[in-house]
Amino acid sequence: MDSSIYLSLGSNLEDRKANLEMALQQLQTEETGVQQQSSIYETEPVDRVDQPHFLNLVCRIESRLNPQDLLELCQRIENRMGRIRQEPKGPRIIDIDILFYGPLILELPHLKIPHTARRQRGLVLTPLEEIAPEFSDPVTGKPIHQLRSECADQSSVVVWDGI
């Protein structure tokens, strides 16, 4: 059984790459450590398109935190980095989402695992496929590479060239 935890990180304000790097550094705690990360991808915004393009990546972490405590850690990092939640799907310094927590399926008012948008977003599936193509979605049982091939999202997701 794969108990890997996968997070999606995204930024579309200020120094996007530095924001991702700072968030990754802050995920290195006594309880949590980044084990692997994807390439950085530049992605066009989805849902609210009148905003700058994002840089996104997915990382695999190991953690002793339960899902709710991990969510709180992610939100503390977002807050420390200056994230202001003014509008849903709006521009942000950093966004950290829990995609998968191993095989766990969890439905709470403030936390849904697996993340609800995981199957509809190329910006999530492309970097996730890079590092975990055979990881099985606990809801569908399908491996990530299959979910990516079935994804209808046509928005641009390209490896970022650093410019």
C-alpha positions in Angstrom: 0.0 0.0 0.0 1.4 3.4 -1.0 1.0 5.8 1.9 2.6 8.7 0.0 1.2 12.2 0.5 1.1 14.4 -2.6 0.8 18.2 -2.5 0.2 20.7 -5.2 1.9 24.1 -5.0 1.1 27.1 -7.1 2.0 30.8 -7.3 1.2 33.6 -9.8 2.2 36.7 -7.9 5.6 38.4 -7.4 8.6 36.0 -7.7 6.7 32.8 -8.4 9.7 30.5 -8.4 11.0 31.9 -5.1 7.5 31.5 -3.6 7.5 27.8 -4.5 11.0 27.3 -3.1 10.1 29.1 0.1 7.0 27.0 0.6 9.0 23.8 -0.1 11.6 24.9 2.6 8.8 25.5 5.1 7.4 22.0 4.5 10.7 20.6 5.9 9.8 20.3 9.6 10.3 17.7 12.3 7.0 16.2 11.3 7.1 16.6 7.5 9.7 16.3 4.8 9.7 16.7 1.0 10.8 13.4 -0.6 10.4 14.2 -4.3 9.2 17.0 -6.5 8.2 17.5 -10.1 9.6 19.9 -12.5 8.1 23.4 -12.4 5.3 24.0 -14.9 3.9 27.2 -16.2 0.2 27.0 -16.4 -2.5 29.3 -17.6 -5.2 30.2 -15.1 -8.3 28.1 -15.0 -11.8 29.3 -14.0 -10.7 32.9 -13.5 -8.6 33.6 -16.6 -8.0 37.4 -16.1 -4.9 36.9 -14.0 -1.2 36.1 -14.4 0.0 32.6 -15.4 1.0 30.3 -12.5 4.0 28.3 -11.7 3.0 24.9 -10.4 4.7 21.8 -9.1 3.7 18.6 -7.2 5.7 17.1 -4.4 5.6 13.9 -2.5 6.1 14.2 1.2 6.3 12.0 4.2 4.6 13.3 7.4 3.7 12.2 10.9 0.9 14.7 10.8 -2.7 13.6 10.4 -4.6 15.2 7.5 -6.2 18.0 9.5 -2.9 19.0 11.1 -1.2 18.8 7.7 -3.9 21.2 6.3 -3.2 23.5 9.2 0.5 23.5 8.4 -0.1 24.2 4.8 -2.4 27.1 5.7 0.1 28.5 8.2 2.8 28.5 5.5 0.4 30.3 3.1 -0.4 32.9 5.8 3.2 33.4 6.7 4.0 34.0 3.1 1.3 36.6 2.8 -1.5 34.8 1.1 -4.7 36.9 1.2 -7.9 35.1 0.4 -9.9 37.9 -1.2 -11.6 36.0 -4.0 -12.0 32.3 -4.9 -9.7 31.2 -7.7 -8.0 34.6 -7.6 -4.3 35.5 -7.8 -2.1 34.2 -5.0 1.4 34.3 -3.6 1.2 30.6 -2.8 -1.4 27.9 -2.8 -0.8 24.5 -1.2 -3.3 21.8 -1.7 -3.3 18.2 -0.3 -4.0 16.1 -3.4 -3.7 12.6 -1.9 -2.9 11.3 1.6 -2.0 7.7 0.6 -5.2 5.6 0.0 -7.3 7.8 2.4 -10.7 9.1 1.4 -11.9 11.9 3.7 -14.9 14.1 3.4 -15.0 17.0 5.9 -16.6 20.4 5.4 -13.2 22.1 5.2 -11.1 19.2 3.8 -11.7 16.7 1.1 -9.1 14.0 0.3 -8.4 13.2 -2.5 -8.6 16.9 -3.6 -11.9 17.4 -5.6 -10.2 19.0 -8.7 -7.5 16.4 -9.1 -9.1 14.7 -12.1 -10.1 17.8 -14.0 -6.9 19.8 -13.9 -3.9 19.3 -16.2 -2.0 21.6 -13.9 -2.3 18.9 -11.2 -2.1 15.8 -13.3 0.8 16.6 -15.5 3.4 17.2 -12.7 1.8 14.4 -10.7 2.2 12.0 -13.6 5.9 13.0 -13.8 6.7 11.8 -10.3 3.9 9.2 -9.7 2.5 7.8 -12.9 1.5 4.5 -11.3 0.0 5.9 -8.1 -3.7 4.8 -7.9 -6.4 7.3 -7.2 -8.2 5.8 -4.2 -11.6 6.8 -5.5 -11.4 5.6 -9.1 -8.6 3.0 -8.7 -7.1 4.4 -11.9 -3.3 5.2 -12.1 -2.4 8.8 -12.5 -1.1 8.3 -16.1 -4.6 7.0 -17.1 -6.3 9.9 -15.3 -4.0 12.3 -17.3 -4.8 10.7 -20.6 -8.5 10.9 -19.8 -8.4 14.5 -18.7 -10.4 16.9 -20.9 -8.6 20.0 -19.6 -6.9 21.7 -22.6 -5.3 24.6 -20.7 -1.6 25.1 -21.3 0.8 23.2 -19.0 4.4 23.4 -20.0 7.7 22.8 -18.3 8.9 26.2 -17.2 12.1 27.4 -18.9 13.0 29.8 -16.1 12.4 33.0 -18.1 
